[in-house]
Amino acid sequence: MLPDITVFGRYTYLVTELLWGTVAIVLVTYAGVAREALRTTAVLYPFAYLWDWYTLEVGVFVIPLRTGIELLGIPIEEHIFMLVVPAMVVGTHETLQQLLDQPTSRDSEQSTAET
């Protein structure tokens, strides 16, 4: 059973974006890749904006649980989404790289046993 987040009403989408945005910031900060995340987001943002604007304009999808605040023809939540997703991808990728590149305690034991 999934939790009912619609209790936030017209702020539901905004709340989810802020929650996942926080996760993205934590990952980017942990991995120390804020500059890389910002660069990636800046490059992807114009493409994401056009794609989002077009699909909303032609009616591909509708966002009912949103604040109703629009900026440049699309909901403010969508702008946040276009910032969060690339940051989440970069943060996740770099965090995984760091975790996978770190020697494990087993590696340390093998290295000690070999010497």
N, C-alpha and C positions, 0 to 999 in steps of 0.2 A: 504494500500500500504506500503510495507516494504522499508526502505531506501536502496539504492544501495551502499553497502560497498565495492564492487569490485573495486572502484576507487583507492584503495590502492594496486592493482595489486598483485604482488608476496608477498607483506607484509600483505595481508588481514587477513590471519589466525593469524599471529603474533599480529596484532593490536587488534583483538578480544580477544586473550588470555591476552594481557596486560590490556585491559579494564576490563575484568571479574576478572583478577588477582587483580586489584585495588579494586574492589568491595569485593573480598574475604579478602583482607588485612584490609579494613575498618571494616568489620564484625568481624573478629578475634580480631582486636584491640579494638573495642567497647566492645566486650564481655570479653576481657582480657584473651583469651585462646590461645595465641601464642604457648605456650609449648605443649598443647594438640593437636593443629593443626599440629605442626611439628612432633609429635610422630605418629599421625595417618597417616600422609603422608609418613613417613619413613617406616612404616609397610606395607602400601599398594603399595608403589612404585615398588618394585620388581615384584609383581603380575601384576600390570598394565603394566609395561614395557614388560614383556613376552607376555601378551595378545596382546598388541599393535603391537609388533614386528611380532608376528605370523600372525595376521590378515592382516597386510600390506604385509608381505612376500607371503602369499597365494592369495593375490589380493581381499580380502573382500571389501576393500575400497581404494580409491585413493584421494590424497589431491592436487588438482591442484593449488590453490592460496596460495602457501607457498614459503618461502625464498629459499629453495633448500639446506639449511645447514642441514647436518645430523650429529648425534652423536650416536654412538653405533648402527648404522643401522636403526635409525628412525629419522624423522624430529625433529628439535629443538623445534618446536611448540608443538609437541606431548609430549615432556618432560615437557614443561611448563603446558600443559593441565593436566598432571598427578600430578602436584603440586597444581594447582588451584582447581581442583574438590574436593579433600578431605578437603582442607582449607575452601572452600565455604560451604561444608556440615557441618563441625564442627562450623564454624562461624555463619551460619544460625541457626543451632540447639541451640547453646548456647545463641545467641541473642534473639531468641524466648522464650527460658526458662526464661531469665532475664526479658523480657518485660511482660510475663505472670505471673511471680512471684511477680511483683511489685504491691503494692496495688494501686487501682485507687482512684480518688478523691471521687467517690461514696462510696467506702469502708470506707474512712476516715469520711465521713459525717454520715454513719450508726454507726460507732464506737462512734462518739461524741454524737449522739442522744441516744444511749443506756446507756451512763454513766450519 
